[in-house]
Amino acid sequence: MDSYGTDTVKELDQTSEEEYATQSKLIKEFITIPSIDKAWIFNSGSGPQAMVAMSQANLLANKRRKFMLSGHISKESSNLSVNFHWAPFPVEMTGASAFVPSPSGLKLLVVRNPDDKESSTKFEIWSSSHLEKEFHIPQKVHGSVYVDGWFEGISWNSDETCVAYVAEEPSLPKPTFDHLGYYTKDNVGLDKDIGSWKGQGDWEEEWGEAYAGKRQPALFVINVDSGEVEHIKGVPRSISVGQVVWSPSSKGSAKYLVFAGWLGDKRKFGIKYCYNRPCSIYAIKFRDASSGSDEPKDNAKEAFPIHNLTKSISSGFSPLFSKDGKFLLFLSAKTAVDSGAHWGTESLHKINWPSDGKLSEIADIVDLIPVVNCPDDGCFPGLYVTGLLSDPWLSDGHTLMLSSYWHSCRVILSLNMLSGELSRASPNDSDCSWSVLALDGDDIVAVCSSPVSVPEIKYGKKVVDPAGRPSWQWLDIQNPIFKSSEKVTSGLSSLEFKILKVPVSNVSECLTKGAKKPIEAIYVSSSKSKENGICDPLVVIVHGGPHSVAPCSFSKTLAYLSSIGYSLLIVNYRGSLGFGEDALQSLPGKVGSQDVNDVLSAVDHAVEMGLADPSRITVLGGSHGGFLTTHLIGQAPNKFVAAAARNPVCNLASMVGITDIPDWCFFEAYGDRTHYTEAPSPEDMSRFHQMSPISHISKVKTPTLFLLGTMDLRVPISNGIQYVRALKEKGVEVKVLVFPNDNHPLDRPRTDYESFLNIAVWFNKYCKL
Ligand SMILES: CC(=O)N[C@@H](C)C(=O)N[C@@H](C)C(=O)O
C-alpha cells in the first residue's frame, strides 16, 4: 500500500514536472512580448521622426528592460500612404528613469534615479550627437525624481534653460548616538567605525502601496546650463506636489510653476489607484534670475505666495495650458472625492489664464466635459482618463486629443474646446483598444491591440468632412519589431473575441436607470472549438478595484491562457469604469452580492449561449477580483472546478486595520463616506466580516491556488494566509505561492511568469486539459 501510494505520488510529480517544463517554454514567449510605452514625434528638416519607448520583461535580471526605437516617417499625399522606416535595431535604455525631449526637440533630458539611499540622481542633457551636460544631484539636495503616475512632472521651460520637476525632499535629520550610547547634537562625531549610529527619528508617513520611501514630493528647478538646483520655497510641507508645468511665456508677465497638490498633513492614505484623494491645482511665481524680474533683490530669498486655483472643486489634476496660453485645463475626479469611490467618472474643466500674469483669488471654473451619469445607448459614457499628453493639441490650437475608456474598450477622443464637440477619433466600429501615443501635426500615432492581437502602431490620417469636422483614416504601418515568435503567432492565430451584452438579474426599483443597463463581458475563444462543437474549458476573469475595468486589449498572460486551450470570459460587472456614474455608484454597499451576481449572470449567459461547458469552469482574479473569486467559490460552490486568487481581499475585518486604504473598506461595505473611522466599532467589524468571502468559507469545495506578495501594503498577505489556513482546516485543496519581494500587483517579471505558469498547471489539472 505504502509503495503503491509513493509510486502514484512520484508518477504525478513526474507528470507535473513535464508539464511545468512544457508550459514554461510557451509562457516565456508570451511574457517577453514587448510593450509600447510612449512615443514622440520630432519634426526636422528631413521630415517627421518617431522615437518609441518600449519595454520587455527581463527574466534574468527580474526587471523590465527599457529600449528606444527610432524611425523616419514618409508620407505619400497622393494615395494617403504612410511608411515608417525603422532603425534596424532598438537601443537599450535600461537605467534611465525618464526621457523628456525639450519643446524644440533639440535637447533630450535623461534622468537616472539612484538605486540606493546614498547615490546621486543624474541629469543628462543630450543633443542630437552627444552628451552636452551631466549633473549629479546629491541626496542632501533631493532624493529620486518622481516618475510615477501621480507625482511625476518634468517640464522644460519655453526657452529651454530650466527644467522643473518633482523629487523626494531630503528626510528630516535623524538623531545620532555615540559609542557610549549618548545622544549627540547635530550629527557631531558620527563615526560608524567607533560605534556611533543613527537612530530612526520620528516616523514620517509614506504614500502607501507602491510608494515605499516616498513621503514628501517637492518642487525643484534645475538650470540646464549651470546644473544649479533650486528647491522652490513657499509650498507648505502639508502639500505633496506633482505634475508641474510652466505657465505660458509672455513678455513682462510673471512666470509661474503650475502643479497639482495633494494634502498629506493629517494622514496619507494610499494613493495608487485612488483618484478620491482631494487635490487642487496650484500656482507659484518663479523668480527667473535671468529675466530682470520685477522682484526686489532683497526679496530674493523670500518665498512667493502659493495660489490655489481650484478652491471651489474637490479635485483638480493634470494641469495643461491651451496652445494660445489663454486657458488652463485640468482633469477632475470630484465624483470620486465627493462620493468616496476610489475612482469615478471624471470631468474636464478650464479656467482663464490672465495675460498679465495677475491671478485672481477665485477662478471661474468652466466645464468642458461634464460627468455623465446615465449615458444614452451608443453615446459617450463619460470620461475615464489616466493622463494627458504633454502636447495633445491639433494645429488649430483648440482640438484636444485624449484616450479614455468607453465601455470595455479604450478609445481615442477629440474635443473641440471652442464648440464643445466631442467625438471618437479611433474607428467607431472597432472592438479593439486604442491609445494616442503622440501627434504628428494633425495626424495621430496610436497603439492598438485586442485580446487576440499584440499591440501595433497605427497611423491616423486626419481628413475633414464637407462640414469641416475632422475624422481620421486609420492606416496600418510597418511594425517590424513586433514580429512575435512562431509559438505566439500560432497560439493567437486561431483565436477570436466578441463583447457580450449581459442583462443583469434582480433589477430592483430602487436602482438608478444607468444601473439597470446590461453589463459587458469579453469572450475570447478558439475558432476551432466552434468547428468541433465542443466547448473549451472556461476561465472567468474578474478585475480588481472594484472601480476599474478590464479593457478589450492585449494581455500577455491572458493570451497565454487562451493559446493553451482556454476560453476566457472577462467580466466588467457594475461598478466598472466606462459605463457612466450611475452604474459605477450602484455597487458600493453591495460588494460581495451585486458584483458576485453580475459575474454569475455573465457565466450563466455564456453557458446558455453554448459558449461554455458548465462542468469545466474556473475563476481567476486579484485584489477585489480575488475578493470576487473567493466569494464565488463560497457562494456558488458547485460552479467552479478550480480557482486562482492573487493577493485577494478575503476578510475586510482583518484588512481594515493594516491596509493603506482603510477608507476603501468602509466605503465599499457601507456605500458612503460617513461611516469611516480609524477606530472601527464591533458593529463595523461584524459588517465587514459578514460582507467578506471568509463568511462563506464553510461552503467552499473548489481547489484554489493562492499567489501572495509579502510586501503588499494594500491587501496585506495576512488576508490571504488566514483564508488559506481556514480552507486547509476544512480539507479543501489549496496551493500557495508567496513572493517575498512583491507588492500588490505581483507584476515583477519572474513573479508574473511563475504565477501564470502555476495558474495554467493548476487549471489544467482540474479541467483535464
Ligand atoms: C483601490 C484598490 O486598490 N483596491 C484594491 C482592493 C484592488 O482591487 N486593487 C485593484 C486596482 C487591483 O487590480 O489590484
The ligand as a Gaussian input file, in Angstrom:
#p B3LYP/6-31G(d) Opt

LIG

0 1
 C       -8.446000      50.700000      -4.732000
 C       -7.753000      49.393000      -4.672000
 O       -6.549000      49.318000      -4.792000
 N       -8.481000      48.333000      -4.413000
 C       -7.892000      47.058000      -4.295000
 C       -8.589000      46.257000      -3.279000
 C       -7.924000      46.453000      -5.665000
 O       -8.804000      45.741000      -6.031000
 N       -6.963000      46.884000      -6.478000
 C       -7.031000      46.714000      -7.886000
 C       -6.784000      48.007000      -8.588000
 C       -6.105000      45.708000      -8.412000
 O       -6.382000      45.188000      -9.503000
 O       -5.112000      45.435000      -7.790000

